[in-house]
Protein backbone atom coordinates (compact mmCIF):
# COMPACT_ATOMS: atom_id res chain seq x y z
CA UNK A 1 0.00 0.00 0.00
CA UNK A 2 2.72 2.37 0.80
CA UNK A 3 4.46 1.84 -2.53
CA UNK A 4 1.25 2.44 -4.51
CA UNK A 5 0.60 5.65 -2.69
CA UNK A 6 3.97 6.98 -3.61
CA UNK A 7 3.41 6.26 -7.32
CA UNK A 8 0.11 8.12 -7.39
CA UNK A 9 1.75 11.11 -5.74
CA UNK A 10 4.53 11.21 -8.33
CA UNK A 11 2.12 11.16 -11.23
CA UNK A 12 0.13 13.93 -9.68
CA UNK A 13 3.20 16.09 -9.37
CA UNK A 14 4.00 15.65 -13.05
CA UNK A 15 0.50 16.58 -14.06
CA UNK A 16 0.58 19.71 -11.94
CA UNK A 17 4.03 20.77 -13.23
CA UNK A 18 3.33 20.60 -16.99
CA UNK A 19 0.45 23.07 -17.12
CA UNK A 20 2.62 25.58 -15.25
CA UNK A 21 5.43 25.16 -17.74
CA UNK A 22 3.15 25.74 -20.74
CA UNK A 23 1.68 28.79 -19.15
CA UNK A 24 5.13 30.27 -18.55
CA UNK A 25 6.24 29.78 -22.16
CA UNK A 26 3.18 31.50 -23.52
CA UNK A 27 3.77 34.67 -21.47
CA UNK A 28 7.46 34.96 -22.51
CA UNK A 29 6.64 34.76 -26.21
CA UNK A 30 4.17 37.60 -25.91
CA UNK A 31 6.70 39.70 -23.93
CA UNK A 32 9.52 39.26 -26.55
CA UNK A 33 7.46 40.96 -29.27
CA UNK A 34 6.82 44.03 -27.14
CA UNK A 35 10.45 44.23 -25.94
CA UNK A 36 11.84 44.04 -29.50
CA UNK A 37 9.75 47.02 -30.58
CA UNK A 38 10.83 49.05 -27.57
CA UNK A 39 14.47 48.15 -28.14
CA UNK A 40 14.23 49.17 -31.82
CA UNK A 41 12.67 52.50 -30.93
CA UNK A 42 15.35 53.17 -28.33
CA UNK A 43 18.06 52.32 -30.84
CA UNK A 44 16.48 54.74 -33.33
CA UNK A 45 16.47 57.46 -30.66
CA UNK A 46 20.12 56.76 -29.95
CA UNK A 47 20.95 57.12 -33.67
CA UNK A 48 19.10 60.44 -33.84
CA UNK A 49 20.68 61.70 -30.59
CA UNK A 50 24.16 60.91 -31.94
CA UNK A 51 23.34 62.55 -35.28
CA UNK A 52 22.20 65.82 -33.69
CA UNK A 53 25.03 65.79 -31.12
CA UNK A 54 27.60 65.57 -33.94
CA UNK A 55 25.89 68.47 -35.74
CA UNK A 56 25.91 70.55 -32.55
CA UNK A 57 29.70 70.28 -32.26
CA UNK A 58 30.25 70.54 -36.06
CA UNK A 59 31.88 67.12 -36.21
CA UNK A 60 31.86 66.81 -39.99
CA UNK A 61 33.66 63.44 -40.00
CA UNK A 62 30.98 61.90 -37.75
CA UNK A 63 27.70 63.42 -38.95
CA UNK A 64 27.57 61.17 -42.02
CA UNK A 65 28.23 58.02 -39.95
CA UNK A 66 24.56 58.00 -38.85
CA UNK A 67 23.31 58.20 -42.44
CA UNK A 68 23.01 55.34 -44.92
CA UNK A 69 25.12 57.36 -47.42
CA UNK A 70 28.07 58.89 -45.50
CA UNK A 71 29.91 59.94 -48.69
CA UNK A 72 26.98 62.07 -49.84
CA UNK A 73 26.85 63.86 -46.47
CA UNK A 74 30.60 64.45 -46.40
CA UNK A 75 30.56 65.88 -49.93
CA UNK A 76 27.73 68.28 -49.04
CA UNK A 77 29.35 69.55 -45.82
CA UNK A 78 32.61 70.07 -47.69
CA UNK A 79 30.75 72.28 -50.18
CA UNK A 80 29.29 74.29 -47.27
CA UNK A 81 32.64 74.98 -45.61
CA UNK A 82 34.46 75.68 -48.87
CA UNK A 83 31.87 78.26 -49.91
CA UNK A 84 31.37 80.18 -46.65
CA UNK A 85 34.20 78.99 -44.40
CA UNK A 86 34.39 76.77 -41.35
CA UNK A 87 33.65 79.49 -38.80
CA UNK A 88 30.14 80.39 -40.09
CA UNK A 89 29.31 76.66 -40.36
CA UNK A 90 30.41 76.05 -36.76
CA UNK A 91 28.36 79.03 -35.55
CA UNK A 92 25.27 77.71 -37.38
CA UNK A 93 25.83 74.29 -35.78
CA UNK A 94 25.93 75.80 -32.29
CA UNK A 95 22.63 77.61 -32.94
CA UNK A 96 20.88 74.28 -33.73
CA UNK A 97 18.79 72.44 -31.10
CA UNK A 98 16.78 69.23 -31.70
CA UNK A 99 14.05 67.35 -29.84
CA UNK A 100 12.87 63.83 -30.81
CA UNK A 101 9.10 64.04 -30.34
CA UNK A 102 8.11 60.44 -31.24
CA UNK A 103 9.48 57.27 -32.77
CA UNK A 104 7.71 54.29 -34.35
CA UNK A 105 9.19 51.16 -35.92
CA UNK A 106 8.01 48.12 -37.81
CA UNK A 107 10.47 45.38 -38.61
CA UNK A 108 13.43 46.90 -40.42
CA UNK A 109 11.79 50.29 -40.99
CA UNK A 110 11.07 53.24 -38.70
CA UNK A 111 10.39 56.96 -38.61
CA UNK A 112 10.60 59.77 -36.10
CA UNK A 113 9.09 63.17 -35.68
CA UNK A 114 11.71 65.74 -34.63
CA UNK A 115 11.49 69.44 -33.82
CA UNK A 116 14.47 71.55 -34.88
CA UNK A 117 15.41 75.09 -33.76
CA UNK A 118 18.06 76.98 -35.79
CA UNK A 119 19.30 80.43 -36.95
CA UNK A 120 16.89 81.96 -39.45
CA UNK A 121 18.57 81.66 -42.88
CA UNK A 122 16.30 84.30 -44.42
CA UNK A 123 17.44 86.91 -41.87
CA UNK A 124 21.08 86.13 -42.65
CA UNK A 125 20.51 86.48 -46.40
CA UNK A 126 18.62 89.75 -45.99
CA UNK A 127 21.46 91.21 -43.89
CA UNK A 128 23.97 90.11 -46.55
CA UNK A 129 21.90 91.76 -49.28
CA UNK A 130 21.73 95.05 -47.36
CA UNK A 131 25.53 95.17 -47.03
CA UNK A 132 26.21 94.01 -50.56
CA UNK A 133 27.77 90.90 -49.08
CA UNK A 134 29.57 90.59 -45.74
CA UNK A 135 33.14 91.85 -45.66
CA UNK A 136 34.51 88.48 -44.49
CA UNK A 137 33.59 85.18 -42.83
CA UNK A 138 33.93 86.84 -39.42
CA UNK A 139 31.07 89.24 -40.21
CA UNK A 140 28.96 86.39 -41.59
CA UNK A 141 29.60 84.30 -38.46
CA UNK A 142 28.69 87.24 -36.22
CA UNK A 143 25.38 87.71 -38.03
CA UNK A 144 24.50 83.99 -37.77
CA UNK A 145 25.05 84.17 -34.03
CA UNK A 146 22.67 87.15 -33.56
CA UNK A 147 19.73 86.58 -35.96
CA UNK A 148 16.47 85.20 -34.48
CA UNK A 149 15.93 81.44 -34.22
CA UNK A 150 13.07 79.64 -35.97
CA UNK A 151 11.59 76.13 -35.45
CA UNK A 152 10.45 73.43 -37.84
CA UNK A 153 9.20 69.83 -37.54
CA UNK A 154 10.52 67.00 -39.68
CA UNK A 155 9.57 63.41 -40.23
CA UNK A 156 12.75 61.44 -40.59
CA UNK A 157 12.88 57.98 -42.09
CA UNK A 158 15.20 55.37 -40.62
CA UNK A 159 16.01 51.87 -41.76
CA UNK A 160 18.10 49.03 -40.40
CA UNK A 161 21.21 48.44 -42.48
CA UNK A 162 23.81 45.78 -41.64
CA UNK A 163 22.34 45.42 -38.15
CA UNK A 164 22.39 49.17 -37.32
CA UNK A 165 19.72 51.85 -37.64
CA UNK A 166 20.64 54.55 -40.18
CA UNK A 167 18.86 57.74 -41.27
CA UNK A 168 17.97 57.55 -44.95
CA UNK A 169 19.97 59.81 -47.25
CA UNK A 170 16.77 61.56 -48.35
CA UNK A 171 15.85 62.59 -44.79
CA UNK A 172 19.47 63.46 -43.96
CA UNK A 173 19.93 65.75 -46.94
CA UNK A 174 16.53 67.42 -46.45
CA UNK A 175 17.48 68.37 -42.90
CA UNK A 176 21.02 69.51 -43.77
CA UNK A 177 19.69 71.62 -46.63
CA UNK A 178 17.34 73.45 -44.26
CA UNK A 179 20.09 74.02 -41.67
CA UNK A 180 22.99 74.93 -43.96
CA UNK A 181 21.70 75.38 -47.51
CA UNK A 182 22.12 79.18 -47.42
CA UNK A 183 25.82 78.74 -46.65
CA UNK A 184 26.34 77.28 -50.12
CA UNK A 185 25.27 80.57 -51.74
CA UNK A 186 28.23 82.56 -53.02
CA UNK A 187 26.80 86.07 -52.55
CA UNK A 188 26.89 86.03 -48.73
CA UNK A 189 30.48 87.34 -48.71
CA UNK A 190 31.42 90.32 -50.88
CA UNK A 191 33.89 89.75 -53.66
CA UNK A 192 37.37 91.05 -52.94
CA UNK A 193 38.18 93.70 -55.58
CA UNK A 194 41.05 92.81 -57.85
CA UNK A 195 44.24 94.55 -56.90
CA UNK A 196 46.99 95.49 -59.28
CA UNK A 197 49.79 92.97 -59.49
CA UNK A 198 52.25 95.83 -59.24
CA UNK A 199 52.83 96.92 -55.61
CA UNK A 200 51.68 100.44 -54.82
CA UNK A 201 54.39 103.02 -54.11
CA UNK A 202 54.40 103.79 -50.39
CA UNK A 203 56.28 107.09 -50.60
CA UNK A 204 58.55 106.06 -47.74
CA UNK A 205 60.63 108.76 -46.09
CA UNK A 206 63.57 108.39 -43.72
CA UNK A 207 64.21 110.48 -40.62
CA UNK A 208 67.41 108.75 -39.45
CA UNK A 209 69.99 106.30 -40.77
CA UNK A 210 73.32 105.27 -39.27
CA UNK A 211 75.92 102.52 -39.52
CA UNK A 212 76.49 100.09 -36.64
CA UNK A 213 79.08 97.57 -35.51
CA UNK A 214 78.47 93.99 -34.33
CA UNK A 215 77.16 95.30 -30.98
CA UNK A 216 74.65 97.62 -32.62
CA UNK A 217 76.69 100.68 -31.65
CA UNK A 218 76.96 103.52 -34.14
CA UNK A 219 80.23 103.62 -36.09
CA UNK A 220 81.86 106.18 -38.38
CA UNK A 221 83.09 103.59 -40.89
CA UNK A 222 84.61 100.13 -41.23
CA UNK A 223 88.04 98.61 -41.78
CA UNK A 224 88.93 96.62 -44.88
CA UNK A 225 88.97 93.40 -42.85
CA UNK A 226 85.56 93.96 -41.25
CA UNK A 227 83.32 90.89 -41.13
CA UNK A 228 80.02 92.70 -40.55
CA UNK A 229 78.46 95.80 -42.09
CA UNK A 230 75.00 97.04 -41.21
CA UNK A 231 72.95 100.16 -41.87
CA UNK A 232 70.00 100.96 -39.60
CA UNK A 233 67.28 102.98 -41.31
CA UNK A 234 64.30 104.51 -39.48
CA UNK A 235 61.19 105.63 -41.34
CA UNK A 236 58.72 108.34 -40.36
CA UNK A 237 55.77 105.93 -40.64
CA UNK A 238 55.24 102.29 -39.65
CA UNK A 239 54.60 99.49 -42.15
CA UNK A 240 53.38 95.89 -42.07
CA UNK A 241 54.53 93.10 -44.39
CA UNK A 242 56.63 95.48 -46.47
CA UNK A 243 59.53 93.63 -48.11
CA UNK A 244 62.39 96.13 -48.52
CA UNK A 245 65.14 95.27 -50.98
CA UNK A 246 68.60 96.72 -50.33
CA UNK A 247 71.86 96.51 -52.21
CA UNK A 248 75.47 97.50 -51.60
CA UNK A 249 77.38 99.21 -54.41
CA UNK A 250 80.86 100.60 -54.95
CA UNK A 251 81.62 104.03 -56.44
CA UNK A 252 81.55 102.54 -59.95
CA UNK A 253 77.97 101.35 -59.45
CA UNK A 254 78.89 97.66 -59.28
CA UNK A 255 76.52 95.70 -57.02
CA UNK A 256 78.48 94.01 -54.25
CA UNK A 257 75.59 92.42 -52.34
CA UNK A 258 71.77 92.22 -52.46
CA UNK A 259 69.23 91.13 -49.87
CA UNK A 260 65.88 92.17 -48.40
CA UNK A 261 64.39 93.00 -45.00
CA UNK A 262 60.73 92.33 -44.10
CA UNK A 263 59.07 95.11 -42.11
CA UNK A 264 56.57 93.02 -40.16
CA UNK A 265 53.80 94.27 -37.87
CA UNK A 266 53.81 98.10 -37.61
CA UNK A 267 57.59 98.31 -38.00
CA UNK A 268 59.48 101.59 -38.52
CA UNK A 269 63.05 100.30 -38.81
CA UNK A 270 65.10 98.39 -41.38
CA UNK A 271 68.39 96.54 -40.85
CA UNK A 272 70.54 96.27 -43.99
CA UNK A 273 73.07 93.65 -42.87
CA UNK A 274 75.96 92.27 -44.93
CA UNK A 275 78.79 89.88 -44.10
CA UNK A 276 81.47 90.35 -46.78
CA UNK A 277 83.12 87.12 -47.89
CA UNK A 278 86.47 88.82 -48.51
CA UNK A 279 88.38 91.95 -47.54
CA UNK A 280 86.97 95.18 -48.95
CA UNK A 281 89.08 97.77 -50.77
CA UNK A 282 89.54 101.21 -49.26
CA UNK A 283 87.07 103.86 -50.31
CA UNK A 284 83.38 104.61 -50.19
CA UNK A 285 80.53 102.15 -50.61
CA UNK A 286 76.80 102.82 -50.72
CA UNK A 287 73.69 101.10 -49.43
CA UNK A 288 70.57 101.73 -51.52
CA UNK A 289 67.02 100.83 -50.40
CA UNK A 290 63.94 100.14 -52.53
CA UNK A 291 60.22 100.01 -51.75
CA UNK A 292 58.28 96.81 -52.64
CA UNK A 293 57.26 98.62 -55.85
CA UNK A 294 60.93 98.89 -56.81
CA UNK A 295 61.05 102.63 -56.14
CA UNK A 296 64.34 103.78 -54.59
CA UNK A 297 63.79 105.80 -51.41
CA UNK A 298 67.14 106.10 -49.60
CA UNK A 299 70.91 105.86 -50.12
CA UNK A 300 73.61 106.07 -47.44
CA UNK A 301 77.38 106.23 -47.88
CA UNK A 302 80.07 104.77 -45.63
CA UNK A 303 83.86 104.74 -45.92
CA UNK A 304 86.08 101.66 -45.74
CA UNK A 305 89.42 102.49 -44.06
CA UNK A 306 92.78 100.81 -44.10
CA UNK A 307 93.13 98.54 -41.07
CA UNK A 308 95.93 100.77 -39.75
CA UNK A 309 93.73 103.90 -39.77
CA UNK A 310 91.52 105.07 -36.95
CA UNK A 311 87.83 105.10 -37.83
CA UNK A 312 86.27 108.58 -37.46
CA UNK A 313 83.89 109.45 -34.67
CA UNK A 314 80.30 108.60 -35.76
CA UNK A 315 78.48 111.89 -36.18
CA UNK A 316 76.07 113.20 -38.82
CA UNK A 317 76.20 116.90 -39.66
CA UNK A 318 73.12 118.75 -40.85
CA UNK A 319 73.07 120.80 -44.05
CA UNK A 320 73.25 124.14 -42.26
CA UNK A 321 76.76 123.34 -40.97
CA UNK A 322 79.57 125.39 -42.48
CA UNK A 323 81.71 128.53 -42.38
CA UNK A 324 80.31 131.90 -41.28
CA UNK A 325 81.40 135.53 -41.33
CA UNK A 326 81.51 137.96 -38.41
CA UNK A 327 77.84 138.93 -38.99
CA UNK A 328 76.62 135.34 -38.74
CA UNK A 329 76.01 134.78 -42.44
CA UNK A 330 77.21 131.60 -44.18
CA UNK A 331 80.04 131.99 -46.69
CA UNK A 332 81.50 129.89 -49.47
CA UNK A 333 84.93 131.53 -49.22
CA UNK A 334 86.76 134.26 -47.34
CA UNK A 335 88.85 137.14 -48.73
CA UNK A 336 92.42 137.78 -47.65
CA UNK A 337 91.42 140.90 -45.74
CA UNK A 338 89.41 138.79 -43.23
CA UNK A 339 91.09 137.91 -39.95
CA UNK A 340 88.24 136.08 -38.11
CA UNK A 341 87.39 132.53 -39.26
CA UNK A 342 84.52 130.57 -37.79
CA UNK A 343 82.99 127.16 -38.41
CA UNK A 344 79.58 126.27 -36.98
CA UNK A 345 78.46 122.65 -37.00
CA UNK A 346 75.01 121.24 -36.18
CA UNK A 347 74.74 117.49 -35.49
CA UNK A 348 71.70 115.33 -36.06
CA UNK A 349 71.87 114.05 -32.48
CA UNK A 350 72.95 115.66 -29.21
CA UNK A 351 76.26 114.77 -27.54
CA UNK A 352 77.66 115.16 -24.04
CA UNK A 353 80.87 114.31 -22.20
CA UNK A 354 83.13 114.67 -25.24
CA UNK A 355 86.60 116.20 -25.06
CA UNK A 356 87.70 117.65 -28.39
CA UNK A 357 90.88 119.24 -29.68
CA UNK A 358 91.00 121.27 -32.85
CA UNK A 359 93.42 123.24 -35.02
CA UNK A 360 93.39 125.50 -38.07
CA UNK A 361 96.16 124.87 -40.62
CA UNK A 362 97.18 126.45 -43.96
CA UNK A 363 98.09 124.74 -47.22
CA UNK A 364 101.64 124.10 -46.00
CA UNK A 365 100.38 122.39 -42.85
CA UNK A 366 101.43 125.27 -40.58
CA UNK A 367 99.24 125.36 -37.48
CA UNK A 368 97.67 128.82 -37.20
CA UNK A 369 95.64 128.16 -34.06
CA UNK A 370 94.94 125.30 -31.60
CA UNK A 371 92.14 124.95 -29.09
CA UNK A 372 90.15 122.52 -26.91
CA UNK A 373 86.46 121.99 -26.27
CA UNK A 374 84.83 120.02 -23.43
CA UNK A 375 81.14 119.20 -23.81
CA UNK A 376 79.94 119.17 -20.23
CA UNK A 377 76.30 119.69 -21.17
CA UNK A 378 74.30 118.03 -23.91
CA UNK A 379 74.51 119.95 -27.17
CA UNK A 380 73.86 119.65 -30.90
CA UNK A 381 75.87 122.74 -31.91
CA UNK A 382 79.63 123.12 -32.22
CA UNK A 383 81.53 126.33 -32.93
CA UNK A 384 85.24 126.56 -33.76
CA UNK A 385 86.77 129.99 -34.40
CA UNK A 386 90.19 131.55 -34.96
CA UNK A 387 91.80 134.93 -35.53
CA UNK A 388 94.80 134.94 -37.84
CA UNK A 389 98.08 135.26 -35.95
CA UNK A 390 99.44 138.80 -35.97
CA UNK A 391 101.76 139.37 -38.91
CA UNK A 392 100.61 136.25 -40.79
CA UNK A 393 99.68 136.93 -44.44
CA UNK A 394 98.07 134.40 -46.73
CA UNK A 395 98.86 136.43 -49.87
CA UNK A 396 102.17 138.33 -49.61
CA UNK A 397 102.14 141.60 -51.55
CA UNK A 398 103.28 141.27 -55.17
CA UNK A 399 104.37 144.07 -57.54
CA UNK A 400 102.44 144.55 -60.74
CA UNK A 401 104.46 144.34 -64.03
CA UNK A 402 104.37 146.86 -66.90
CA UNK A 403 104.33 145.90 -70.55
CA UNK A 404 105.39 148.44 -73.25
CA UNK A 405 104.78 148.73 -76.97
CA UNK A 406 107.48 146.89 -79.02
CA UNK A 407 108.33 150.08 -80.97
CA UNK A 408 110.03 151.48 -77.83
CA UNK A 409 108.49 154.87 -78.63
CA UNK A 410 105.23 155.38 -76.72
CA UNK A 411 103.71 158.25 -74.87
CA UNK A 412 102.59 158.18 -71.28
CA UNK A 413 98.94 157.89 -72.39
CA UNK A 414 99.71 154.86 -74.54
CA UNK A 415 101.31 152.87 -71.72
CA UNK A 416 99.18 149.96 -70.42
CA UNK A 417 99.59 148.06 -67.20
CA UNK A 418 98.86 144.34 -67.28
CA UNK A 419 98.60 142.58 -63.90
CA UNK A 420 100.44 139.37 -63.37
CA UNK A 421 98.52 136.10 -63.49
CA UNK A 422 96.46 135.53 -60.34
CA UNK A 423 98.07 133.12 -57.90
CA UNK A 424 96.43 129.82 -56.94
CA UNK A 425 93.75 130.23 -54.22
CA UNK A 426 94.84 129.64 -50.65
CA UNK A 427 92.96 127.51 -48.10
CA UNK A 428 92.51 127.09 -44.40
CA UNK A 429 91.52 123.70 -42.99
CA UNK A 430 89.82 122.99 -39.68
CA UNK A 431 90.75 119.63 -38.15
CA UNK A 432 88.85 118.37 -35.08
CA UNK A 433 89.66 115.17 -33.19
CA UNK A 434 88.58 113.51 -29.96
CA UNK A 435 91.02 113.47 -27.06
CA UNK A 436 92.03 109.97 -28.16
CA UNK A 437 92.84 111.20 -31.67
CA UNK A 438 89.72 109.87 -33.38
CA UNK A 439 88.78 112.08 -36.39
CA UNK A 440 85.68 114.14 -35.56
CA UNK A 441 85.42 116.82 -38.26
CA UNK A 442 87.48 118.19 -41.13
CA UNK A 443 86.49 121.11 -43.36
CA UNK A 444 88.41 123.32 -45.76
CA UNK A 445 87.54 126.87 -46.86
CA UNK A 446 89.01 128.82 -49.80
CA UNK A 447 90.69 132.23 -49.31
CA UNK A 448 90.57 134.60 -52.29
CA UNK A 449 92.34 137.91 -52.85
CA UNK A 450 90.06 140.81 -52.10
CA UNK A 451 90.53 142.36 -55.59
CA UNK A 452 89.85 139.02 -57.37
CA UNK A 453 86.48 138.09 -55.91
CA UNK A 454 84.33 139.24 -58.84
CA UNK A 455 85.96 137.42 -61.70
CA UNK A 456 83.40 136.94 -64.52
CA UNK A 457 81.89 133.46 -64.60
CA UNK A 458 82.78 132.70 -60.97
CA UNK A 459 80.16 131.93 -58.35
CA UNK A 460 79.28 134.86 -56.13
CA UNK A 461 78.60 134.38 -52.40
CA UNK A 462 75.15 133.07 -51.55
CA UNK A 463 74.47 131.18 -54.78
CA UNK A 464 75.42 127.78 -53.44
CA UNK A 465 73.94 125.93 -50.47
CA UNK A 466 76.02 126.79 -47.41
CA UNK A 467 77.63 124.07 -45.36
CA UNK A 468 79.21 122.17 -48.26
CA UNK A 469 82.71 123.57 -48.16
CA UNK A 470 84.65 120.35 -47.92
CA UNK A 471 83.25 118.75 -44.77
CA UNK A 472 84.22 115.13 -44.26
Beta strands, then each sheet from edge to edge (+ up, - down):
strand 1: 97-106
strand 2: 109-119
strand 3: 149-161
strand 4: 164-167
strand 5: 206-212
strand 6: 222-223
strand 7: 229-239
strand 8: 242-250
strand 9: 255-263
strand 10: 267-274
strand 11: 283-290
strand 12: 296-305
strand 13: 322-324
strand 14: 333-335
strand 15: 340-351
strand 16: 355-362
strand 17: 367-374
strand 18: 379-387
strand 19: 401-403
strand 20: 416-418
strand 21: 426-434
strand 22: 439-448
sheet 1: 1+ 2- 3+ 4-
sheet 2: 5+ 7- 10+
sheet 3: 6+ 12+ 11- 8+ 9-
sheet 4: 13+ 15- 18+
sheet 5: 14+ 22+ 21- 16+ 17-
sheet 6: 19+ 20-
end
